[in-house]
Amino acid sequence: MDNKILEIFIPGPAGRLEAKYYKSKKSTSPIALVLQPHPQYGGTMNNKVVVETFHTFMENY
């Protein structure tokens, strides 16, 4: 697998969940799950806290 971010969709009882997946080539890389704020209150995957958290993990893994 190339080192790229994949967009995936996970089916759920209330509809599908949108997700992004990144698999490192390093076998010792940590795992992180970053969740967005609730969408009914304006939360999106592009929330600045979510994006900054992702970039911080990518810079330090």
PQR file with spaces between the fields and no chain letter, atoms N, CA, C, O and H, PARSE charges and radii, in Angstrom:
ATOM       1  N    MET     1       0.841   -1.191    0.000 -0.4000 1.5000
ATOM       2  CA   MET     1       0.000    0.000    0.000 -0.0000 2.0000
ATOM       3  C    MET     1       0.875    1.240    0.000  0.5500 1.7000
ATOM       4  O    MET     1       1.839    1.327    0.761 -0.5500 1.4000
ATOM       5  N    ASP     2       0.543    2.188   -0.844 -0.4000 1.5000
ATOM       6  CA   ASP     2       1.264    3.459   -0.869 -0.0000 2.0000
ATOM       7  C    ASP     2       0.964    4.243    0.396  0.5500 1.7000
ATOM       8  O    ASP     2      -0.064    4.039    1.043 -0.5500 1.4000
ATOM       9  H    ASP     2      -0.240    2.117   -1.462  0.4000 1.0000
ATOM      10  N    ASN     3       1.870    5.137    0.737 -0.4000 1.5000
ATOM      11  CA   ASN     3       1.646    6.030    1.881 -0.0000 2.0000
ATOM      12  C    ASN     3       0.757    7.178    1.429  0.5500 1.7000
ATOM      13  O    ASN     3       1.252    8.255    1.099 -0.5500 1.4000
ATOM      14  H    ASN     3       2.705    5.303    0.212  0.4000 1.0000
ATOM      15  N    LYS     4      -0.535    6.958    1.412 -0.4000 1.5000
ATOM      16  CA   LYS     4      -1.469    8.017    1.060 -0.0000 2.0000
ATOM      17  C    LYS     4      -2.707    7.893    1.932  0.5500 1.7000
ATOM      18  O    LYS     4      -2.957    6.856    2.547 -0.5500 1.4000
ATOM      19  H    LYS     4      -0.937    6.083    1.680  0.4000 1.0000
ATOM      20  N    ILE     5      -3.460    8.951    1.970 -0.4000 1.5000
ATOM      21  CA   ILE     5      -4.675    8.973    2.770 -0.0000 2.0000
ATOM      22  C    ILE     5      -5.828    8.466    1.900  0.5500 1.7000
ATOM      23  O    ILE     5      -6.071    8.983    0.809 -0.5500 1.4000
ATOM      24  H    ILE     5      -3.257    9.793    1.470  0.4000 1.0000
ATOM      25  N    LEU     6      -6.524    7.459    2.395 -0.4000 1.5000
ATOM      26  CA   LEU     6      -7.661    6.896    1.679 -0.0000 2.0000
ATOM      27  C    LEU     6      -8.954    7.382    2.308  0.5500 1.7000
ATOM      28  O    LEU     6      -9.062    7.446    3.533 -0.5500 1.4000
ATOM      29  H    LEU     6      -6.327    7.039    3.281  0.4000 1.0000
ATOM      30  N    GLU     7      -9.933    7.724    1.489 -0.4000 1.5000
ATOM      31  CA   GLU     7     -11.254    8.065    1.986 -0.0000 2.0000
ATOM      32  C    GLU     7     -12.079    6.789    1.983  0.5500 1.7000
ATOM      33  O    GLU     7     -12.167    6.097    0.969 -0.5500 1.4000
ATOM      34  H    GLU     7      -9.845    7.672    0.494  0.4000 1.0000
ATOM      35  N    ILE     8     -12.680    6.484    3.120 -0.4000 1.5000
ATOM      36  CA   ILE     8     -13.495    5.275    3.230 -0.0000 2.0000
ATOM      37  C    ILE     8     -14.848    5.645    3.822  0.5500 1.7000
ATOM      38  O    ILE     8     -15.004    6.697    4.442 -0.5500 1.4000
ATOM      39  H    ILE     8     -12.609    7.046    3.944  0.4000 1.0000
ATOM      40  N    PHE     9     -15.825    4.762    3.623 -0.4000 1.5000
ATOM      41  CA   PHE     9     -17.166    4.947    4.170 -0.0000 2.0000
ATOM      42  C    PHE     9     -17.546    3.691    4.943  0.5500 1.7000
ATOM      43  O    PHE     9     -17.407    2.574    4.445 -0.5500 1.4000
ATOM      44  H    PHE     9     -15.699    3.907    3.119  0.4000 1.0000
ATOM      45  N    ILE    10     -18.023    3.888    6.154 -0.4000 1.5000
ATOM      46  CA   ILE    10     -18.392    2.791    7.038 -0.0000 2.0000
ATOM      47  C    ILE    10     -19.909    2.812    7.196  0.5500 1.7000
ATOM      48  O    ILE    10     -20.457    3.804    7.677 -0.5500 1.4000
ATOM      49  H    ILE    10     -18.137    4.796    6.558  0.4000 1.0000
ATOM      50  N    PRO    11     -20.607    1.733    6.800 -0.5600 1.5000
ATOM      51  CA   PRO    11     -22.059    1.732    6.939  0.2800 2.0000
ATOM      52  C    PRO    11     -22.470    1.664    8.407  0.5500 1.7000
ATOM      53  O    PRO    11     -21.843    0.963    9.202 -0.5500 1.4000
ATOM      54  N    GLY    12     -23.514    2.387    8.757 -0.4000 1.5000
ATOM      55  CA   GLY    12     -24.012    2.389   10.125 -0.0000 2.0000
ATOM      56  C    GLY    12     -25.527    2.442   10.136  0.5500 1.7000
ATOM      57  O    GLY    12     -26.139    2.691    9.097 -0.5500 1.4000
ATOM      58  H    GLY    12     -24.023    2.957    8.111  0.4000 1.0000
ATOM      59  N    PRO    13     -26.152    2.214   11.291 -0.5600 1.5000
ATOM      60  CA   PRO    13     -27.612    2.174   11.364  0.2800 2.0000
ATOM      61  C    PRO    13     -28.278    3.516   11.031  0.5500 1.7000
ATOM      62  O    PRO    13     -29.426    3.535   10.587 -0.5500 1.4000
ATOM      63  N    ALA    14     -27.582    4.627   11.237 -0.4000 1.5000
ATOM      64  CA   ALA    14     -28.157    5.945   10.951 -0.0000 2.0000
ATOM      65  C    ALA    14     -27.614    6.521    9.645  0.5500 1.7000
ATOM      66  O    ALA    14     -27.850    7.690    9.338 -0.5500 1.4000
ATOM      67  H    ALA    14     -26.650    4.612   11.598  0.4000 1.0000
ATOM      68  N    GLY    15     -26.902    5.723    8.890 -0.4000 1.5000
ATOM      69  CA   GLY    15     -26.290    6.184    7.643 -0.0000 2.0000
ATOM      70  C    GLY    15     -24.807    5.894    7.654  0.5500 1.7000
ATOM      71  O    GLY    15     -24.279    5.355    8.626 -0.5500 1.4000
ATOM      72  H    GLY    15     -26.710    4.774    9.140  0.4000 1.0000
ATOM      73  N    ARG    16     -24.148    6.244    6.593 -0.4000 1.5000
ATOM      74  CA   ARG    16     -22.723    5.927    6.484 -0.0000 2.0000
ATOM      75  C    ARG    16     -21.869    6.972    7.190  0.5500 1.7000
ATOM      76  O    ARG    16     -22.217    8.150    7.256 -0.5500 1.4000
ATOM      77  H    ARG    16     -24.577    6.682    5.803  0.4000 1.0000
ATOM      78  N    LEU    17     -20.755    6.509    7.708 -0.4000 1.5000
ATOM      79  CA   LEU    17     -19.778    7.382    8.347 -0.0000 2.0000
ATOM      80  C    LEU    17     -18.631    7.596    7.367  0.5500 1.7000
ATOM      81  O    LEU    17     -18.115    6.642    6.784 -0.5500 1.4000
ATOM      82  H    LEU    17     -20.472    5.551    7.654  0.4000 1.0000
ATOM      83  N    GLU    18     -18.243    8.831    7.193 -0.4000 1.5000
ATOM      84  CA   GLU    18     -17.113    9.148    6.339 -0.0000 2.0000
ATOM      85  C    GLU    18     -15.850    9.100    7.179  0.5500 1.7000
ATOM      86  O    GLU    18     -15.841    9.578    8.313 -0.5500 1.4000
ATOM      87  H    GLU    18     -18.662    9.606    7.666  0.4000 1.0000
ATOM      88  N    ALA    19     -14.793    8.532    6.639 -0.4000 1.5000
ATOM      89  CA   ALA    19     -13.548    8.418    7.389 -0.0000 2.0000
ATOM      90  C    ALA    19     -12.363    8.568    6.431  0.5500 1.7000
ATOM      91  O    ALA    19     -12.493    8.417    5.216 -0.5500 1.4000
ATOM      92  H    ALA    19     -14.800    8.144    5.718  0.4000 1.0000
ATOM      93  N    LYS    20     -11.224    8.866    7.012 -0.4000 1.5000
ATOM      94  CA   LYS    20      -9.970    8.889    6.257 -0.0000 2.0000
ATOM      95  C    LYS    20      -9.011    7.950    6.967  0.5500 1.7000
ATOM      96  O    LYS    20      -8.971    7.893    8.196 -0.5500 1.4000
ATOM      97  H    LYS    20     -11.119    8.989    7.999  0.4000 1.0000
ATOM      98  N    TYR    21      -8.242    7.219    6.181 -0.4000 1.5000
ATOM      99  CA   TYR    21      -7.370    6.187    6.717 -0.0000 2.0000
ATOM     100  C    TYR    21      -5.969    6.379    6.161  0.5500 1.7000
ATOM     101  O    TYR    21      -5.780    6.562    4.959 -0.5500 1.4000
ATOM     102  H    TYR    21      -8.275    7.265    5.183  0.4000 1.0000
ATOM     103  N    TYR    22      -4.985    6.333    7.061 -0.4000 1.5000
ATOM     104  CA   TYR    22      -3.594    6.426    6.660 -0.0000 2.0000
ATOM     105  C    TYR    22      -2.844    5.279    7.311  0.5500 1.7000
ATOM     106  O    TYR    22      -2.857    5.147    8.535 -0.5500 1.4000
ATOM     107  H    TYR    22      -5.138    6.184    8.038  0.4000 1.0000
ATOM     108  N    LYS    23      -2.195    4.453    6.518 -0.4000 1.5000
ATOM     109  CA   LYS    23      -1.409    3.339    7.044 -0.0000 2.0000
ATOM     110  C    LYS    23       0.059    3.651    6.810  0.5500 1.7000
ATOM     111  O    LYS    23       0.498    3.858    5.679 -0.5500 1.4000
ATOM     112  H    LYS    23      -2.185    4.560    5.524  0.4000 1.0000
ATOM     113  N    SER    24       0.802    3.681    7.901 -0.4000 1.5000
ATOM     114  CA   SER    24       2.229    3.950    7.823 -0.0000 2.0000
ATOM     115  C    SER    24       2.980    2.708    7.343  0.5500 1.7000
ATOM     116  O    SER    24       2.517    1.582    7.523 -0.5500 1.4000
ATOM     117  H    SER    24       0.445    3.513    8.820  0.4000 1.0000
ATOM     118  N    LYS    25       4.118    2.925    6.746 -0.4000 1.5000
ATOM     119  CA   LYS    25       4.975    1.803    6.354 -0.0000 2.0000
ATOM     120  C    LYS    25       5.739    1.253    7.554  0.5500 1.7000
ATOM     121  O    LYS    25       6.262    0.140    7.498 -0.5500 1.4000
ATOM     122  H    LYS    25       4.494    3.840    6.600  0.4000 1.0000
ATOM     123  N    LYS    26       5.808    2.028    8.646 -0.4000 1.5000
ATOM     124  CA   LYS    26       6.510    1.578    9.846 -0.0000 2.0000
ATOM     125  C    LYS    26       5.626    0.608   10.630  0.5500 1.7000
ATOM     126  O    LYS    26       4.465    0.911   10.905 -0.5500 1.4000
ATOM     127  H    LYS    26       5.382    2.932    8.692  0.4000 1.0000
ATOM     128  N    SER    27       6.167   -0.547   10.989 -0.4000 1.5000
ATOM     129  CA   SER    27       5.374   -1.524   11.744 -0.0000 2.0000
ATOM     130  C    SER    27       5.203   -1.132   13.213  0.5500 1.7000
ATOM     131  O    SER    27       4.365   -1.705   13.910 -0.5500 1.4000
ATOM     132  H    SER    27       7.111   -0.793   10.765  0.4000 1.0000
ATOM     133  N    THR    28       5.977   -0.174   13.684 -0.4000 1.5000
ATOM     134  CA   THR    28       5.893    0.235   15.093 -0.0000 2.0000
ATOM     135  C    THR    28       5.150    1.564   15.277  0.5500 1.7000
ATOM     136  O    THR    28       5.188    2.153   16.357 -0.5500 1.4000
ATOM     137  H    THR    28       6.658    0.291   13.119  0.4000 1.0000
ATOM     138  N    SER    29       4.484    2.027   14.235 -0.4000 1.5000
ATOM     139  CA   SER    29       3.765    3.296   14.331 -0.0000 2.0000
ATOM     140  C    SER    29       2.602    3.195   15.305  0.5500 1.7000
ATOM     141  O    SER    29       1.956    2.151   15.392 -0.5500 1.4000
ATOM     142  H    SER    29       4.454    1.548   13.357  0.4000 1.0000
ATOM     143  N    PRO    30       2.328    4.271   16.041 -0.5600 1.5000
ATOM     144  CA   PRO    30       1.182    4.261   16.956  0.2800 2.0000
ATOM     145  C    PRO    30      -0.129    4.334   16.178  0.5500 1.7000
ATOM     146  O    PRO    30      -0.140    4.618   14.980 -0.5500 1.4000
ATOM     147  N    ILE    31      -1.214    4.077   16.868 -0.4000 1.5000
ATOM     148  CA   ILE    31      -2.549    4.160   16.282 -0.0000 2.0000
ATOM     149  C    ILE    31      -3.278    5.326   16.939  0.5500 1.7000
ATOM     150  O    ILE    31      -3.215    5.502   18.156 -0.5500 1.4000
ATOM     151  H    ILE    31      -1.205    3.846   17.841  0.4000 1.0000
ATOM     152  N    ALA    32      -3.961    6.107   16.137 -0.4000 1.5000
ATOM     153  CA   ALA    32      -4.746    7.222   16.669 -0.0000 2.0000
ATOM     154  C    ALA    32      -6.100    7.246   15.976  0.5500 1.7000
ATOM     155  O    ALA    32      -6.197    7.027   14.768 -0.5500 1.4000
ATOM     156  H    ALA    32      -4.012    5.964   15.148  0.4000 1.0000
ATOM     157  N    LEU    33      -7.125    7.510   16.739 -0.4000 1.5000
ATOM     158  CA   LEU    33      -8.469    7.694   16.209 -0.0000 2.0000
ATOM     159  C    LEU    33      -8.895    9.102   16.591  0.5500 1.7000
ATOM     160  O    LEU    33      -9.055    9.409   17.772 -0.5500 1.4000
ATOM     161  H    LEU    33      -7.047    7.687   17.720  0.4000 1.0000
ATOM     162  N    VAL    34      -9.077    9.952   15.598 -0.4000 1.5000
ATOM     163  CA   VAL    34      -9.452   11.341   15.837 -0.0000 2.0000
ATOM     164  C    VAL    34     -10.887   11.505   15.350  0.5500 1.7000
ATOM     165  O    VAL    34     -11.184   11.273   14.178 -0.5500 1.4000
ATOM     166  H    VAL    34      -8.947    9.702   14.638  0.4000 1.0000
ATOM     167  N    LEU    35     -11.769   11.903   16.252 -0.4000 1.5000
ATOM     168  CA   LEU    35     -13.181   12.030   15.907 -0.0000 2.0000
ATOM     169  C    LEU    35     -13.580   13.489   15.798  0.5500 1.7000
ATOM     170  O    LEU    35     -13.074   14.342   16.526 -0.5500 1.4000
ATOM     171  H    LEU    35     -11.528   12.091   17.204  0.4000 1.0000
ATOM     172  N    GLN    36     -14.481   13.759   14.892 -0.4000 1.5000
ATOM     173  CA   GLN    36     -14.970   15.117   14.691 -0.0000 2.0000
ATOM     174  C    GLN    36     -16.046   15.465   15.711  0.5500 1.7000
ATOM     175  O    GLN    36     -16.657   14.575   16.303 -0.5500 1.4000
ATOM     176  H    GLN    36     -14.892   13.065   14.300  0.4000 1.0000
ATOM     177  N    PRO    37     -16.277   16.760   15.919 -0.5600 1.5000
ATOM     178  CA   PRO    37     -17.398   17.176   16.759  0.2800 2.0000
ATOM     179  C    PRO    37     -18.723   16.728   16.131  0.5500 1.7000
ATOM     180  O    PRO    37     -18.779   16.450   14.933 -0.5500 1.4000
ATOM     181  N    HIS    38     -19.765   16.660   16.921 -0.4000 1.5000
ATOM     182  CA   HIS    38     -21.070   16.176   16.466 -0.0000 2.0000
ATOM     183  C    HIS    38     -21.574   17.000   15.277  0.5500 1.7000
ATOM     184  O    HIS    38     -21.622   18.227   15.354 -0.5500 1.4000
ATOM     185  H    HIS    38     -19.720   16.886   17.895  0.4000 1.0000
ATOM     186  N    PRO    39     -21.954   16.324   14.166 -0.5600 1.5000
ATOM     187  CA   PRO    39     -22.380   17.053   12.975  0.2800 2.0000
ATOM     188  C    PRO    39     -23.653   17.888   13.164  0.5500 1.7000
ATOM     189  O    PRO    39     -23.836   18.886   12.467 -0.5500 1.4000
ATOM     190  N    GLN    40     -24.520   17.503   14.078 -0.4000 1.5000
ATOM     191  CA   GLN    40     -25.740   18.291   14.299 -0.0000 2.0000
ATOM     192  C    GLN    40     -25.422   19.653   14.913  0.5500 1.7000
ATOM     193  O    GLN    40     -26.268   20.547   14.920 -0.5500 1.4000
ATOM     194  H    GLN    40     -24.372   16.692   14.644  0.4000 1.0000
ATOM     195  N    TYR    41     -24.210   19.808   15.422 -0.4000 1.5000
ATOM     196  CA   TYR    41     -23.797   21.083   16.008 -0.0000 2.0000
ATOM     197  C    TYR    41     -22.707   21.747   15.172  0.5500 1.7000
ATOM     198  O    TYR    41     -21.944   22.574   15.671 -0.5500 1.4000
ATOM     199  H    TYR    41     -23.522   19.082   15.416  0.4000 1.0000
ATOM     200  N    GLY    42     -22.644   21.375   13.893 -0.4000 1.5000
ATOM     201  CA   GLY    42     -21.715   22.017   12.973 -0.0000 2.0000
ATOM     202  C    GLY    42     -20.364   21.339   12.834  0.5500 1.7000
ATOM     203  O    GLY    42     -19.483   21.883   12.168 -0.5500 1.4000
ATOM     204  H    GLY    42     -23.264   20.703   13.488  0.4000 1.0000
ATOM     205  N    GLY    43     -20.168   20.181   13.431 -0.4000 1.5000
ATOM     206  CA   GLY    43     -18.884   19.486   13.340 -0.0000 2.0000
ATOM     207  C    GLY    43     -18.678   18.835   11.986  0.5500 1.7000
ATOM     208  O    GLY    43     -19.605   18.258   11.416 -0.5500 1.4000
ATOM     209  H    GLY    43     -20.884   19.739   13.972  0.4000 1.0000
ATOM     210  N    THR    44     -17.459   18.931   11.474 -0.4000 1.5000
ATOM     211  CA   THR    44     -17.105   18.279   10.205 -0.0000 2.0000
ATOM     212  C    THR    44     -15.697   17.702   10.332  0.5500 1.7000
ATOM     213  O    THR    44     -14.983   17.986   11.294 -0.5500 1.4000
ATOM     214  H    THR    44     -16.707   19.399   11.937  0.4000 1.0000
ATOM     215  N    MET    45     -15.313   16.896    9.358 -0.4000 1.5000
ATOM     216  CA   MET    45     -13.955   16.352    9.338 -0.0000 2.0000
ATOM     217  C    MET    45     -12.927   17.449    9.080  0.5500 1.7000
ATOM     218  O    MET    45     -11.733   17.249    9.303 -0.5500 1.4000
ATOM     219  H    MET    45     -15.893   16.666    8.577  0.4000 1.0000
ATOM     220  N    ASN    46     -13.385   18.594    8.615 -0.4000 1.5000
ATOM     221  CA   ASN    46     -12.482   19.708    8.332 -0.0000 2.0000
ATOM     222  C    ASN    46     -12.393   20.686    9.493  0.5500 1.7000
ATOM     223  O    ASN    46     -11.863   21.785    9.332 -0.5500 1.4000
ATOM     224  H    ASN    46     -14.355   18.756    8.435  0.4000 1.0000
ATOM     225  N    ASN    47     -12.899   20.308   10.655 -0.4000 1.5000
ATOM     226  CA   ASN    47     -12.795   21.114   11.863 -0.0000 2.0000
ATOM     227  C    ASN    47     -11.309   21.393   12.121  0.5500 1.7000
ATOM     228  O    ASN    47     -10.482   20.488   12.008 -0.5500 1.4000
ATOM     229  H    ASN    47     -13.330   19.415   10.787  0.4000 1.0000
ATOM     230  N    LYS    48     -10.969   22.641   12.465 -0.4000 1.5000
ATOM     231  CA   LYS    48      -9.549   22.991   12.585 -0.0000 2.0000
ATOM     232  C    LYS    48      -8.831   22.219   13.690  0.5500 1.7000
ATOM     233  O    LYS    48      -7.636   21.952   13.564 -0.5500 1.4000
ATOM     234  H    LYS    48     -11.642   23.376   12.557  0.4000 1.0000
ATOM     235  N    VAL    49      -9.520   21.858   14.760 -0.4000 1.5000
ATOM     236  CA   VAL    49      -8.889   21.071   15.827 -0.0000 2.0000
ATOM     237  C    VAL    49      -8.591   19.653   15.325  0.5500 1.7000
ATOM     238  O    VAL    49      -7.524   19.107   15.604 -0.5500 1.4000
ATOM     239  H    VAL    49     -10.491   22.076   14.862  0.4000 1.0000
ATOM     240  N    VAL    50      -9.522   19.066   14.594 -0.4000 1.5000
ATOM     241  CA   VAL    50      -9.325   17.722   14.038 -0.0000 2.0000
ATOM     242  C    VAL    50      -8.158   17.731   13.060  0.5500 1.7000
ATOM     243  O    VAL    50      -7.291   16.860   13.119 -0.5500 1.4000
ATOM     244  H    VAL    50     -10.389   19.510   14.367  0.4000 1.0000
ATOM     245  N    VAL    51      -8.132   18.705   12.166 -0.4000 1.5000
ATOM     246  CA   VAL    51      -7.070   18.783   11.152 -0.0000 2.0000
ATOM     247  C    VAL    51      -5.710   19.011   11.809  0.5500 1.7000
ATOM     248  O    VAL    51      -4.733   18.363   11.435 -0.5500 1.4000
ATOM     249  H    VAL    51      -8.836   19.413   12.118  0.4000 1.0000
ATOM     250  N    GLU    52      -5.632   19.914   12.773 -0.4000 1.5000
ATOM     251  CA   GLU    52      -4.355   20.183   13.457 -0.0000 2.0000
ATOM     252  C    GLU    52      -3.885   18.960   14.249  0.5500 1.7000
ATOM     253  O    GLU    52      -2.688   18.674   14.292 -0.5500 1.4000
ATOM     254  H    GLU    52      -6.425   20.440   13.076  0.4000 1.0000
ATOM     255  N    THR    53      -4.809   18.245   14.869 -0.4000 1.5000
ATOM     256  CA   THR    53      -4.446   17.023   15.601 -0.0000 2.0000
ATOM     257  C    THR    53      -3.852   16.002   14.645  0.5500 1.7000
ATOM     258  O    THR    53      -2.833   15.383   14.949 -0.5500 1.4000
ATOM     259  H    THR    53      -5.782   18.478   14.834  0.4000 1.0000
ATOM     260  N    PHE    54      -4.481   15.825   13.496 -0.4000 1.5000
ATOM     261  CA   PHE    54      -3.968   14.902   12.489 -0.0000 2.0000
ATOM     262  C    PHE    54      -2.561   15.300   12.052  0.5500 1.7000
ATOM     263  O    PHE    54      -1.662   14.460   12.004 -0.5500 1.4000
ATOM     264  H    PHE    54      -5.309   16.328   13.249  0.4000 1.0000
ATOM     265  N    HIS    55      -2.370   16.574   11.737 -0.4000 1.5000
ATOM     266  CA   HIS    55      -1.052   17.026   11.272 -0.0000 2.0000
ATOM     267  C    HIS    55       0.016   16.873   12.359  0.5500 1.7000
ATOM     268  O    HIS    55       1.167   16.555   12.059 -0.5500 1.4000
ATOM     269  H    HIS    55      -3.100   17.256   11.776  0.4000 1.0000
ATOM     270  N    THR    56      -0.359   17.094   13.597 -0.4000 1.5000
ATOM     271  CA   THR    56       0.583   16.920   14.709 -0.0000 2.0000
ATOM     272  C    THR    56       1.019   15.453   14.810  0.5500 1.7000
ATOM     273  O    THR    56       2.203   15.169   14.986 -0.5500 1.4000
ATOM     274  H    THR    56      -1.294   17.352   13.840  0.4000 1.0000
ATOM     275  N    PHE    57       0.066   14.528   14.699 -0.4000 1.5000
ATOM     276  CA   PHE    57       0.420   13.107   14.723 -0.0000 2.0000
ATOM     277  C    PHE    57       1.325   12.764   13.557  0.5500 1.7000
ATOM     278  O    PHE    57       2.298   12.031   13.733 -0.5500 1.4000
ATOM     279  H    PHE    57      -0.896   14.759   14.556  0.4000 1.0000
ATOM     280  N    MET    58       1.032   13.275   12.368 -0.4000 1.5000
ATOM     281  CA   MET    58       1.826   12.953   11.180 -0.0000 2.0000
ATOM     282  C    MET    58       3.256   13.489   11.306  0.5500 1.7000
ATOM     283  O    MET    58       4.198   12.846   10.842 -0.5500 1.4000
ATOM     284  H    MET    58       0.242   13.870   12.224  0.4000 1.0000
ATOM     285  N    GLU    59       3.424   14.651   11.924 -0.4000 1.5000
ATOM     286  CA   GLU    59       4.752   15.225   12.074 -0.0000 2.0000
ATOM     287  C    GLU    59       5.587   14.488   13.122  0.5500 1.7000
ATOM     288  O    GLU    59       6.816   14.556   13.093 -0.5500 1.4000
ATOM     289  H    GLU    59       2.659   15.173   12.301  0.4000 1.0000
ATOM     290  N    ASN    60       4.933   13.791   14.036 -0.4000 1.5000
ATOM     291  CA   ASN    60       5.653   13.206   15.173 -0.0000 2.0000
ATOM     292  C    ASN    60       5.627   11.688   15.258  0.5500 1.7000
ATOM     293  O    ASN    60       6.086   11.129   16.254 -0.5500 1.4000
ATOM     294  H    ASN    60       3.935   13.736   14.059  0.4000 1.0000
ATOM     295  N    TYR    61       5.108   11.003   14.249 -0.4000 1.5000
ATOM     296  CA   TYR    61       5.066    9.536   14.349 -0.0000 2.0000
ATOM     297  C    TYR    61       6.379    8.898   14.037  0.5500 1.7000
ATOM     298  O    TYR    61       6.496    7.673   14.079 -0.5500 1.4000
ATOM     299  H    TYR    61       4.735   11.457   13.440  0.4000 1.0000
